[in-house]
Amino acid sequence: MIEQILDKIRHYNTIIIHRHVRPDPDALGSQGGLARLIRDNFPEKKVYSVGEEAADLRFLVRMDRIEDAAYRGALVIVCDTANQARISDARYTLGDALIKIDHHPVVDAYGDPQWVRTEASSTSEMITSIYMKHPELTLSDAAARLLFAGIVGDTGRFQFSNVTKETFLASARLVSRPFDRQAFFDRLYQKKLDLVRLNGYVLQHFTLTREGAGYIKLPLDLIRSYHLEPSDAAALVNSFSMTEGLKAWALFSEEESRIRVRLRSKGPVINSLAADYHGGGHPLASGATVYSWDEADRLIDALVALCRPEK
């Protein structure tokens, strides 16, 4: 599969890289890391990264602004996106060819080729494996930093069960490049004062049921009383994850017309629950959407049932 992808990259002069909406470090790390890897090794090619930007992650990579005409005869690569509905920038269909690179369970079969490795910790780990199988390629400090960011983000600093020997081997190769890891970690986990104060509210007010289900509801007026936006609240999904007895949890952040749900688990499989509520993801880390607090309560009931011990 790697050889097929490299052959496509060699063939096309223009390569445009997409990823999912509301990007996280792996989405940006794999997208930006692949773009840098291509630029570093094929400097004659035009390589663009597109999609909306996340304000708190602009320090990682900035997006390119391109006209529709750039897609004419171009290779499009979509990173870290299981289904087409979540691809940021709908122009991904305008290219001459489409490749999918992802580590999520397959939701949408799109792209040719489709390189999907659900056993990989992150799409950034997959991109790193291209370099590891082809050590003649150049890996710049900038590319290494981006790919390392993606791995760190999707493994929770190597704490999650998706970490394998391959994850550590890939990371070891990346940190052999002399980018400033301390500065990277300091910036990645830096929080605005208002968000720190909202985190205090979450810690004081989250609910833990006797079954081991945890949840916190953040209405829009509450979020804005801290001078924040709903997207800011996503950073707090793991704020009470260390609580004794917690098996799975949800953070609800209300937007203007819907309520975003971030789901996490230490055991119960939650991506099927997310799929029942307009979402999906990994077995232990998923996202969903509900459209009322009554619907949120039904999701909570289902989460409690998942955490209930089998008789």
Secondary structure, 3 states (H helix, E strand, C coil): CHHHHHHHHHHCCEEEEECECCCCHHHHHHHHHHHHHHHHHCCCCEEEECCCCCHHHCCCCCCCCCCHHHHCCCEEEEECCCCHHHECCHHHHHCCEEEEEECCCCCCCCCCCEEECCCCCCHHHHHHHHHHHCCCCCCCHHHHHHHHHHHHHHHCCCCCCCCCHHHHHHHHHHHCCCCCHHHHHHHHCCCCHHHHHHHHHHHHHCEECCCCEEEEEECHHHHHHCCCCHHHHHHHCCCCCCCCCCCEEEEEEECCCCEEEEEEECCCCCHHHHHHCCCEECCCEEEEEECCHHHHHHHHHHHHHHHCCCC
